[in-house]
Structure formats: structure tokens, C-alpha cells
């Protein structure tokens, strides 16, 4: 028989985390260890743990960051590969959730479609769409004191599909990587991958061994850097040091290197261009090829740098199994793609690796006192909370380093804010600037997928806690310190009638 306390906890929680991906599981660990007295749950719209790493099933799907920094600080990465495949990452997330009991807090098939905050009650009311394993859907509501979105910032239901003339007339298979069909067979077939980002440079070498030929068709080049698939120094450290100590040392080493390289690229762009082109030329042995297909007009880290482990893309090209064409599409025909230059690329399969579609915070429609929140009018505080929206936080990872590095700082900051509220007796807190802020885009990248939708997101400001910095060292030194009362405005807690305080 279910007790009244259990029924109350099913309807109200202290904290709700949205999304059971890499970030949501990390948030669950921090909540369980730093606030064991609080009730909380992770609401996951799908029927599985893993988020991105469960959704994406295209050939070769992998991390583009090393796993010593993409993995959790509290859970050593033990696999041999530093740049890991998607299945290994998914296993790691599942293992973490089980090991720390986080999986017991996940409610699957539960999508948050709307959230309304009552300032009178200091309470969120969540409108949920609950789908069972048979596919039957019902509407429910749930209340919580604090809402934390770890759903990322892109649309799980659709990718970006540009208007490609004649695509409907193509006689072969057209596939978007985000929705890869399990039964697709490319053995002995001619494949054209449209795109030049991380997904494209992963797909090409993964499909090349079995395909007749794979062509990566790009409108313009992307900066690509070959990196070791295994970290030999890490292997040595893990051999002689305890697992947790080795993980910490390797993590710090990789953070230092990635931070230094990013700063080098931003401060000395011409030197960075020379370095990257020289590295590619050393592998491909063809200066003209590198100049035409691997030397972008933009500077390194104006867009995210693509990593290719063990130079697999370049090796596939040297074997003659893959090639890169830089051109524009005039029209897709029944048996291939006609380019503006007049060339035709024959194809049996076309893969549209054309990018992601951004969607703010899982598409939750936020309201405060029944008034919809216009996200583009809000500013982000400490990369986590927003003006105008009390008791709400978002998890946004780094664009120039591992997502998890920033995510874990945000998890810990949320826990610090919860402690601050308890200590001060606040029922609600909201970030409040001390004067006008100069608007800047939330994500400072020139990538197409960012530029297409960034205007629908909140802004960052021009100073202090209103800036979203891409610097783990500075963030780790400052975000978890300082007087929260200077920028967080609190309102006293009210007793919620009929609620149980047991955990």
C-alpha cells in the first residue's frame, strides 16, 4: 500500500532535473551527495538513459573530446581509448547511474512540455506528457521548488534539413545521421556525405572500408586536426597510479593542454592556421589538396575544431576509399548529385550530415505567473540561471572543451544555490543585474547551426557573472566562490500547505 508521504513525493519534489543524458546523470550525483536530504527526480522524455549517446546510432559515432575530461570527475574512465566510441560512452553512463543509485530517481517517458512558476507560492507547476512503453500517452502535473534543465540545446525530434534542390527525386537512400536506420547496407555502394562537421568526418572513415567509395561534399572547408585515439601518457600513469589519482592527473593534463591550445588559436590565429595546415600536409603529403579542402577562410576556433582520431579520415583518403569535394550543389538527380562546377557525383546513398537544429532547453514553454517568458529578453547569470525566471537553471557545456567540464561546475553551482536558499530561508531566488547589460550572443561561435537559431536563446552580458566564459580554469576558480547575495535576489520561504517535509 502506498503511504501518503510517498504519494506526496510523487506529486511534489524539491528539485526536478530534465534529461537523463551525460549532464542529467552528473546532476543527479551532485544532488545525491551534496543535498541527500532533498527529494529529486530526473524526468527523461525517452525510454532510455544516455541522451545524445543513446539517440545517435550512426556508424562510428564517437566523442570529439577526450574521455578523461568528457567523463565524470568522480568516476574514472578506465577504457583504453581516449577518444571513445558512442557505445562505450553509453555503457559508461549506464554504469555510473547504477553504481551511484541515480537510475532509481529517473522517470522515463516523461516529457516536460510546460512549466509555470508561481511567485506567490515559490513553486513550479510542470505540465508533463507521460508515455508508457506501449506508446500510450497521458497528461500529468508535478510541482517542484527548483527546476534544472539538463536537456541540452538541440532538437531531438528533428535535425537541420536545408532545402536541397531535387533531393526528392533521388533514386537511392537518403539518410540523416540523427535518425540512422538499423538496416541500412552500404556495402559496395557509392556514398555521398553532405557536410563537413564532426558528424561528416566521423561517418566517412567509418563507412569507407565497406563502401565502394565515400565522398564528403562540403560547401567550404572545416578546420580538422588529427589526434591520437589512445593517450600513451595516460596509459603509463594508469599503470602506476591508483585509478582515481591517475584519472585526476590525466584530466588536469588534458585541461591544461586544451585550454592552452584554444588560447593560442585565439591570440595567434595566423600561427594556428600554419600549424594545422602543416600537420594535415604532413599526413596527406599534398599541399594543394590541403589548401583546397582543409584550409578554411575563418580562423581556428571561430567554429568548433573537428578532431579525427588516429587521422582516420586522412588514412581513408590515402587508401583511395574516400575523397573530399568542395563545391556547391546545383541539383540532386536520380543517380547522383550535379554540382555547380558541372561535375556529377554518382551516388547510391546520400547522407545529409547538415547539422543540428537548436532548441532551447528541451523545448519547455516557460511561464512566470502565467506570463510566457521571452528567452531572448533574458540574461544568463554564471552560465546557469536567468533573469526573470526564479528557481530555474540550465546546463550549457563548453564549446571549446569537453561539455562535462562546464556541466559539472553548473551542477555544483546549483547545489550551492540550493544551500544558499536553505541558509537564508528563501523560497525563491532570481539573478538581478546591478545595472544595464550589453547584449552578446549566448554561444560565441560562427557555426551555421548556432547562427541559425541563437536569436531565440537568452543573452550573455558584458561583465562579471553575466558573461559565459569558455575558460574552465577561470570558471572553476570563481563560479563556486563569492557572495551570492550580491547578484541573487531572494524572497522568503512560505510553508506549502499539505506538503510533507520528509525525504
C-alpha positions in Angstrom: 0.0 0.0 0.0 1.4 3.4 -0.9 1.7 5.9 2.0 0.5 9.5 1.9 4.1 10.6 2.1 5.0 8.6 -1.0 2.0 9.9 -2.9 3.0 13.4 -1.9 6.6 12.9 -3.2 5.1 11.6 -6.5 3.4 15.0 -6.9 6.0 17.3 -5.4 9.8 17.3 -5.4 12.4 19.7 -4.1 14.3 19.5 -7.4 13.4 18.3 -10.9 16.2 17.6 -13.4 15.2 17.4 -17.0 17.1 14.9 -19.1 18.9 11.7 -18.3 21.9 12.2 -20.5 25.5 12.7 -19.6 24.6 16.0 -17.9 21.5 14.8 -16.1 23.3 11.8 -14.5 26.1 14.1 -13.4 23.5 16.5 -11.8 21.9 13.5 -10.0 25.2 12.5 -8.5 25.8 16.1 -7.2 22.3 16.4 -5.8 22.5 13.0 -4.0 25.9 13.7 -2.5 25.6 17.4 -1.6 21.9 17.5 -0.7 21.0 14.0 0.5 18.0 15.4 2.4 16.2 16.8 -0.7 13.7 14.9 -2.8 14.6 14.9 -6.5 13.9 13.1 -9.8 15.2 13.1 -13.3 12.5 13.3 -16.0 13.5 11.7 -19.2 11.3 12.1 -22.3 12.7 8.9 -23.9 12.6 5.4 -22.5 16.4 5.2 -22.1 19.4 6.7 -20.3 22.1 8.4 -22.3 20.6 11.3 -24.1 22.8 12.1 -27.2 24.7 8.9 -26.8 21.6 6.7 -26.9 19.9 8.7 -29.7 22.8 8.8 -32.2 23.5 5.4 -33.7 25.2 6.4 -37.0 28.4 4.5 -38.0 31.5 5.4 -36.0 29.6 7.8 -33.6 32.2 8.9 -31.0 33.3 11.7 -28.7 35.2 14.6 -30.1 36.7 15.3 -26.7 38.9 13.0 -24.6 37.1 10.9 -22.1 39.2 12.0 -19.2 37.5 15.4 -19.4 34.3 14.4 -21.0 33.9 11.7 -18.4 32.9 12.5 -14.8 35.4 13.8 -12.3 34.1 11.4 -9.7 34.1 8.3 -12.0 37.4 7.3 -13.5 37.4 6.5 -17.2 39.0 3.0 -17.5 38.7 2.2 -21.2 41.8 2.1 -23.3 40.5 4.6 -25.8 40.9 8.3 -25.0 38.6 9.3 -27.9 35.8 6.8 -27.3 33.0 5.3 -29.5 29.4 6.0 -28.7 28.6 2.5 -27.3 31.5 2.8 -24.8 30.3 6.2 -23.6 26.7 4.9 -23.3 27.9 1.9 -21.2 29.9 4.3 -19.0 26.8 6.5 -18.4 24.7 3.4 -17.5 27.4 2.1 -15.2 27.6 5.4 -13.4 23.8 5.7 -13.0 23.7 2.2 -11.5 26.8 2.5 -9.3 25.6 5.6 -7.5 21.9 4.8 -7.5 21.0 7.6 -9.8 18.9 5.3 -12.0 16.4 4.8 -9.2 15.5 8.5 -9.5 14.7 8.5 -13.2 11.2 8.7 -14.5 11.3 7.5 -18.2 8.8 8.5 -20.9 8.2 11.8 -19.1 8.4 14.9 -21.2 8.1 18.4 -19.6 6.1 20.4 -22.1 5.3 23.4 -20.0 6.4 24.9 -16.7 4.7 27.8 -14.8 6.3 29.4 -11.7 4.1 30.9 -9.1 5.8 33.8 -7.3 3.1 33.7 -4.6 3.8 30.1 -3.8 7.5 29.9 -4.9 6.6 26.8 -6.8 6.9 25.4 -10.3 3.9 23.5 -11.8 5.1 21.2 -14.6 2.9 20.0 -17.4 4.0 16.6 -18.3 3.4 14.3 -21.3 3.9 10.7 -20.0 4.3 7.9 -22.4 4.5 4.3 -21.3 6.5 1.5 -23.0 3.4 0.6 -25.1 3.3 4.1 -26.5 0.1 5.2 -24.7 0.3 8.9 -23.6 -1.4 10.8 -20.8 -1.1 14.2 -19.3 0.1 14.8 -15.7 1.2 17.6 -13.5 4.0 17.8 -11.0 5.2 20.6 -8.7 8.8 21.3 -7.6 10.7 24.1 -5.9 13.6 24.2 -8.3 13.8 23.2 -12.0 17.1 22.3 -13.6 17.2 21.7 -17.4 19.9 19.3 -18.5 18.3 18.7 -21.8 21.0 20.4 -23.9 20.2 22.9 -26.6 19.3 21.0 -29.8 16.1 19.3 -31.0 16.0 15.6 -30.5 13.0 15.2 -32.8 14.5 16.7 -36.0 17.8 17.7 -37.4 18.6 20.6 -39.7 17.3 19.9 -43.3 18.3 22.6 -45.7 16.5 22.9 -49.0 18.5 20.8 -51.4 17.1 21.1 -54.9 15.9 17.8 -56.4 16.5 15.7 -53.2 13.1 14.2 -53.5 13.9 12.8 -57.0 17.0 10.8 -55.8 16.5 7.1 -56.5 18.6 5.8 -53.7 18.5 6.1 -49.9 18.5 9.5 -48.2 19.6 9.3 -44.6 20.0 11.9 -41.8 22.6 10.8 -39.2 20.3 11.7 -36.3 17.8 9.0 -37.4 20.1 6.3 -38.8 18.2 3.2 -40.0 19.4 0.0 -38.4 19.0 -2.0 -41.7 20.9 0.4 -44.0 23.5 -1.6 -46.0 26.2 0.4 -47.8 28.4 -2.5 -48.8 29.8 -1.9 -52.3 27.8 1.3 -52.7 28.7 4.8 -53.6 28.0 7.1 -50.7 28.0 10.9 -50.7 28.0 12.6 -47.2 26.8 16.2 -47.4 28.5 18.2 -44.7 31.9 19.0 -43.2 31.4 19.0 -39.4 32.1 16.4 -36.7 29.4 14.0 -37.9 30.6 14.0 -41.5 34.3 13.5 -40.6 33.2 10.6 -38.4 30.9 8.9 -41.0 33.3 9.0 -43.9 36.2 6.8 -42.5 33.6 4.5 -40.7 31.7 3.8 -44.0 34.7 3.7 -46.3 36.0 0.2 -45.6 32.8 -1.5 -46.8 31.5 1.1 -49.4 32.7 1.2 -53.0 33.7 4.9 -52.3 32.6 7.6 -49.9 32.7 11.3 -50.9 32.5 14.1 -48.4 30.8 17.0 -50.2 31.4 20.3 -48.4 30.5 23.9 -49.3 33.6 25.1 -47.6 36.4 23.5 -45.5 36.4 23.0 -41.8 39.5 23.0 -39.5 40.4 19.4 -38.8 43.1 18.1 -36.6 44.4 14.6 -36.2 44.6 13.4 -32.6 45.8 10.1 -31.0 43.0 7.6 -30.4 44.8 6.5 -27.3 46.7 8.6 -24.8 50.1 6.9 -24.2 50.9 9.1 -21.2 47.6 8.3 -19.7 48.3 4.6 -20.2 51.6 4.9 -18.3 50.0 6.9 -15.5 47.2 4.4 -15.1 49.7 1.6 -14.9 51.5 3.0 -11.9 48.9 5.1 -10.1 45.6 4.3 -8.4 42.6 4.7 -10.7 41.2 7.9 -9.2 44.6 9.6 -8.8 45.6 8.7 -12.4 42.2 9.9 -13.7 42.7 13.3 -11.8 46.3 13.8 -13.1 45.3 12.9 -16.7 42.3 15.1 -16.5 44.3 18.1 -15.3 46.9 17.5 -18.0 44.3 17.5 -20.7 42.5 20.5 -19.4 45.8 22.4 -19.4 46.6 21.4 -22.9 43.2 22.1 -24.4 43.0 25.5 -22.6 46.5 26.5 -23.8 45.8 25.4 -27.4 42.5 27.3 -27.5 44.2 30.5 -26.2 47.0 30.0 -28.8 44.4 29.8 -31.6 42.5 32.9 -30.4 45.6 35.0 -29.7 47.8 33.9 -32.7 45.3 32.9 -35.4 47.8 33.0 -38.2 50.3 30.8 -36.4 47.5 28.4 -35.6 46.5 28.3 -39.2 50.0 27.5 -40.2 50.3 24.8 -37.6 47.1 23.0 -38.6 47.8 23.1 -42.3 51.3 21.8 -41.8 50.0 18.9 -39.7 47.5 18.0 -42.4 50.1 18.3 -45.1 52.5 16.1 -43.3 49.9 13.3 -43.3 48.3 13.8 -46.7 51.6 14.7 -48.5 49.7 17.0 -50.8 49.9 20.8 -50.2 47.4 21.6 -53.0 44.8 19.1 -51.5 45.1 20.7 -48.1 44.9 24.2 -49.4 41.7 23.4 -51.4 39.8 21.2 -49.0 41.3 21.6 -45.5 42.1 25.3 -45.2 39.0 27.4 -44.2 38.7 31.1 -44.6 37.7 31.5 -41.0 40.3 31.2 -38.2 40.7 28.2 -35.9 38.0 28.1 -33.2 35.8 30.7 -34.8 33.9 27.4 -35.3 34.5 24.2 -33.3 37.6 22.3 -34.3 37.0 18.8 -35.6 39.2 16.1 -34.2 39.9 12.9 -36.2 41.4 10.1 -34.0 44.5 8.4 -35.5 44.0 10.5 -38.6 41.3 8.0 -39.8 39.7 10.4 -42.3 43.1 11.2 -43.9 44.1 7.5 -44.0 40.8 6.6 -45.8 41.6 9.2 -48.4 45.2 7.9 -48.9 43.8 4.4 -49.5 41.6 5.8 -52.2 38.4 4.7 -50.4 37.3 8.3 -49.6 37.6 11.8 -51.1 36.6 15.3 -50.3 34.9 17.6 -52.8 34.5 21.3 -52.1 31.7 22.6 -54.3 28.0 23.6 -54.2 25.0 21.5 -55.2 23.1 22.6 -58.3 20.7 19.7 -58.1 20.2 16.2 -56.9 19.4 13.8 -59.7 18.1 10.2 -59.6 21.5 8.7 -59.6 23.8 11.3 -58.1 24.5 15.0 -57.4 25.2 17.6 -60.0 27.5 20.3 -58.8 27.7 24.0 -59.8 31.1 23.3 -61.3 29.5 20.9 -63.8 30.8 17.7 -62.1 28.4 15.0 -61.2 29.0 12.8 -58.1 27.4 9.3 -58.7 25.6 8.0 -55.5 23.6 5.2 -54.3 23.2 6.7 -50.8 23.1 10.3 -49.8 23.7 11.2 -46.1 22.6 14.7 -45.1 25.1 15.4 -42.3 23.9 19.0 -42.5 23.8 19.8 -38.8 21.7 20.1 -35.8 18.5 22.2 -35.1 18.8 24.2 -31.9 16.0 24.1 -29.4 16.3 25.9 -26.1 16.2 23.7 -23.0 14.3 20.8 -24.4 11.5 23.0 -25.8 9.9 23.6 -22.4 7.5 26.5 -22.5 8.4 28.6 -19.5 5.9 30.9 -17.8 6.1 33.0 -14.7 2.7 33.8 -13.1 1.1 32.5 -16.3 3.0 35.0 -18.5 5.2 33.4 -21.1 9.0 34.0 -20.8 10.6 35.6 -23.8 14.0 33.9 -23.6 15.7 36.4 -25.9 15.0 39.2 -23.4 16.7 37.5 -20.6 20.4 37.4 -19.5 22.3 34.3 -18.2 23.9 34.5 -14.8 27.1 32.4 -14.1 26.3 30.4 -17.3 23.4 28.8 -15.3 20.4 30.8 -14.2 18.4 33.5 -16.0 17.0 36.9 -15.2 13.2 37.0 -14.9 12.9 33.2 -14.1 13.2 32.3 -10.4 14.4 28.9 -9.2 15.5 27.8 -12.7 18.8 26.7 -14.0 20.2 25.5 -17.4 23.2 23.3 -18.2 25.3 24.6 -21.1 28.6 23.0 -21.7 31.7 24.4 -23.2 32.0 24.8 -27.0 35.9 24.9 -26.9 36.4 22.0 -24.5 34.6 19.0 -23.0 30.9 19.6 -22.3 31.1 17.9 -19.0 33.7 20.2 -17.6 31.3 23.1 -17.6 28.3 20.9 -16.8 29.9 19.8 -13.5 30.6 23.3 -12.5 27.0 24.2 -13.1 25.7 21.2 -11.1 27.8 22.2 -8.2 26.7 25.8 -8.5 23.0 24.7 -8.5 23.8 22.8 -5.3 25.4 25.9 -3.8 22.4 28.0 -4.7 20.1 25.4 -3.0 22.2 25.6 0.1 22.2 29.4 0.0 18.4 29.3 -0.2 18.1 27.0 2.8 20.6 29.1 4.9 18.8 32.3 4.1 15.3 30.9 4.4 14.5 31.8 0.8 11.6 30.2 -1.1 12.9 31.7 -4.4 15.9 33.4 -5.9 16.4 35.1 -9.2 19.5 36.7 -10.7 19.3 40.5 -10.8 21.9 42.7 -12.5 23.1 45.9 -10.8 22.7 48.0 -14.0 22.2 47.8 -17.7 24.0 45.0 -19.6 25.4 45.0 -23.1 23.8 42.1 -25.1 26.1 39.4 -26.5 25.1 36.0 -28.1 24.9 33.2 -25.6 27.2 31.0 -27.8 30.1 32.8 -29.4 30.5 30.6 -32.4 30.2 31.3 -36.1 29.0 27.8 -36.9 25.8 27.6 -39.1 23.8 25.6 -36.6 24.4 28.3 -33.9 23.8 31.3 -36.1 20.5 29.9 -37.4 18.8 29.9 -34.0 20.8 31.8 -31.5 18.4 34.7 -31.5 15.8 32.6 -29.8 18.1 32.0 -26.8 18.8 34.2 -23.8 21.8 36.5 -24.0 25.0 36.9 -22.1 26.2 40.2 -20.8 29.5 42.1 -21.0 30.8 41.7 -17.5 31.3 39.5 -14.4 28.8 36.8 -13.7 26.8 37.7 -16.7 29.5 36.5 -19.1 29.5 32.9 -20.3 33.3 32.3 -20.4 34.9 29.5 -22.3 37.6 29.0 -19.7 37.4 26.1 -17.3 40.3 27.3 -15.2 38.7 30.7 -14.5 35.3 29.3 -14.0 36.5 26.7 -11.5 38.2 29.4 -9.5 35.4 31.9 -9.5 32.0 30.4 -10.1 31.8 28.4 -6.9 33.1 31.3 -4.8 31.9 34.8 -4.0 28.9 36.3 -2.3 25.7 35.0 -4.0 23.6 37.7 -2.3 25.2 40.4 -4.4 23.6 39.1 -7.6 20.8 36.7 -6.4 17.6 38.4 -5.2 15.7 36.2 -2.7 12.2 36.1 -1.4 11.3 34.5 2.0 10.1 30.9 2.0 6.4 30.2 2.5 5.1 27.0 4.1 3.4 24.9 1.4 0.1 23.7 2.9 -0.3 19.9 2.8 3.3 19.1 1.9 5.4 16.6 3.7 8.9 17.6 4.7 10.2 14.0 4.9 12.7 12.9 2.3 
